[in-house]
Amino acid sequence: MGKKLLLQNDKIPGIDTYEVYRQHGGYSSVEKAFKMTSDEVVEEVKKSGLRGRGGAGFPTGMKWSFLAKPEGVPRYLVCNADESEPGTFKDRYLMQRHPHLLIEGMIAASYALGANTAYIYIRGEYFYIVNILEKAIEEAYTAGWLGDNIQGSGYSLNMYVHPGAGAYICGEETALLESLEGKRGNPRIKPPFPAVKGLYACPTVVNNVETIAAVVPILNMGGDEYAKIGIGKSTGTKLISASGHIKKPGVYEIELGLPVEEFIYSEEYCGGILNDKKLKAVVPGGSSVPILPAELSLKTPTGEPRLMSYESLSEVALLAVVCWDQAALL
Ligand SMILES: Cc1cc2nc3c(=O)[nH]c(=O)nc-3n(C[C@H](O)[C@H](O)[C@H](O)COP(=O)(O)O)c2cc1C
């Protein structure tokens, strides 16, 4: 069985409520963060080797350390929950089953960045998840994890959910910021990057839902321990949306480095091709990835087993796996 760091509790009834989430150790990463300086939290994320889970795979700790900190200017954390790549639904699953995991990660990340306001920008089609998140945020306020002087730490944070109107381009971080400001979601010219001039022209970090959730196990277990999971520069675990002609479609948490063949054929994950047909092709990721014929999806051109890692597949490919069987293209 592969290690699970995000979805180990997702089948527990009521895990989406504050009470049950807290009973299972929820919010302990924030307690840990408050015993550290914000720079120490950034350092821990750097040590973990975590790379952005939104597609580009940029090292998260490094991105956080680029955030400009001019005196007297607010900083923002924005969670990218636009998830519009075809075949992707991992962030939806995480928010729906584990809203408090995202909120906990948002608090720890905002503390690390010195942000006192955080937004979750969510695609308009996920309107029912807006309700789930808002209920969880309200519970977190009531329990004293949001608002002024959180748990007596002296740190304050307000959190808002902002639904978009459903536009693929609003997943691009600068278009997202335009949309969040109430404008048409057109991408901005970079530089300046959001770390310098982001939301309302203030320093901003935009991170994917899963990236932010991963901060929770990183702080709980320590960056060094997290970095031991995975392979090479692909550390930790990764959520994969699996769909198409497979026996068990769904969202799976894998340890990075898992062979693609094991992911598609083992009972622990996709369970093989539907009706035991032959695999024809794999769409590894969203709209911008090449479709891989069966032999190239399981093996690299040099005959090595293809792995679920940033090095062996493209970054976007790690969002989703969509399988086609032999009959699909006939
Ligand atoms: C056209 C386009 C669509 C994108 N859509 C998403 C998206 O839906 N979700 C997401 O997290 N990142 C998306 N991205 C990547 C974001 O611009 C940004 O790199 C990401 O949110 C950074 O988060 P991370 O470092 O945690 O991965 C998209 C990028 C482009 C160019």
Ligand as a Chemical Component Dictionary entry (heavy atoms), coordinates in Angstrom:
data_LIG
# 
_chem_comp.id                   LIG 
_chem_comp.type                 NON-POLYMER 
_chem_comp.pdbx_formal_charge   0 
_chem_comp.three_letter_code    LIG 
# 
loop_
_chem_comp_atom.comp_id 
_chem_comp_atom.atom_id 
_chem_comp_atom.alt_atom_id 
_chem_comp_atom.type_symbol 
_chem_comp_atom.charge 
_chem_comp_atom.model_Cartn_x 
_chem_comp_atom.model_Cartn_y 
_chem_comp_atom.model_Cartn_z 
_chem_comp_atom.pdbx_ordinal 
LIG C1  C1  C 0 -4.286 28.371 -19.235 1  
LIG C2  C2  C 0 -3.856 27.992 -17.854 2  
LIG C3  C3  C 0 -4.792 27.400 -16.985 3  
LIG C4  C4  C 0 -4.410 27.064 -15.682 4  
LIG N1  N1  N 0 -5.335 26.488 -14.856 5  
LIG C5  C5  C 0 -4.976 26.176 -13.587 6  
LIG C6  C6  C 0 -5.934 25.619 -12.687 7  
LIG O1  O1  O 0 -7.095 25.389 -13.033 8  
LIG N2  N2  N 0 -5.521 25.334 -11.424 9  
LIG C7  C7  C 0 -4.238 25.580 -10.982 10 
LIG O2  O2  O 0 -3.915 25.343 -9.816  11 
LIG N3  N3  N 0 -3.318 26.117 -11.821 12 
LIG C8  C8  C 0 -3.660 26.422 -13.087 13 
LIG N4  N4  N 0 -2.730 26.996 -13.911 14 
LIG C9  C9  C 0 -1.385 27.299 -13.353 15 
LIG C10 C10 C 0 -1.406 28.641 -12.589 16 
LIG O3  O3  O 0 -1.155 29.703 -13.489 17 
LIG C11 C11 C 0 -0.337 28.678 -11.488 18 
LIG O4  O4  O 0 0.891  28.286 -12.034 19 
LIG C12 C12 C 0 -0.652 27.768 -10.323 20 
LIG O5  O5  O 0 -1.891 28.085 -9.749  21 
LIG C13 C13 C 0 0.411  27.913 -9.277  22 
LIG O6  O6  O 0 0.161  27.063 -8.201  23 
LIG P1  P1  P 0 1.184  25.936 -7.741  24 
LIG O7  O7  O 0 2.545  26.567 -7.717  25 
LIG O8  O8  O 0 0.706  25.544 -6.394  26 
LIG O9  O9  O 0 1.079  24.840 -8.749  27 
LIG C14 C14 C 0 -3.081 27.323 -15.242 28 
LIG C15 C15 C 0 -2.151 27.899 -16.116 29 
LIG C16 C16 C 0 -2.530 28.213 -17.411 30 
LIG C17 C17 C 0 -1.495 28.826 -18.314 31 
# 
loop_
_chem_comp_bond.comp_id 
_chem_comp_bond.atom_id_1 
_chem_comp_bond.atom_id_2 
_chem_comp_bond.value_order 
_chem_comp_bond.pdbx_ordinal 
LIG C1  C2  SING 1  
LIG C2  C3  SING 2  
LIG C2  C16 DOUB 3  
LIG C3  C4  DOUB 4  
LIG C4  N1  SING 5  
LIG C4  C14 SING 6  
LIG N1  C5  DOUB 7  
LIG C5  C6  SING 8  
LIG C5  C8  SING 9  
LIG C6  O1  DOUB 10 
LIG C6  N2  SING 11 
LIG N2  C7  SING 12 
LIG C7  O2  DOUB 13 
LIG C7  N3  SING 14 
LIG N3  C8  DOUB 15 
LIG C8  N4  SING 16 
LIG N4  C9  SING 17 
LIG N4  C14 SING 18 
LIG C9  C10 SING 19 
LIG C10 O3  SING 20 
LIG C10 C11 SING 21 
LIG C11 O4  SING 22 
LIG C11 C12 SING 23 
LIG C12 O5  SING 24 
LIG C12 C13 SING 25 
LIG C13 O6  SING 26 
LIG O6  P1  SING 27 
LIG P1  O7  DOUB 28 
LIG P1  O8  SING 29 
LIG P1  O9  SING 30 
LIG C14 C15 DOUB 31 
LIG C15 C16 SING 32 
LIG C16 C17 SING 33 
# 
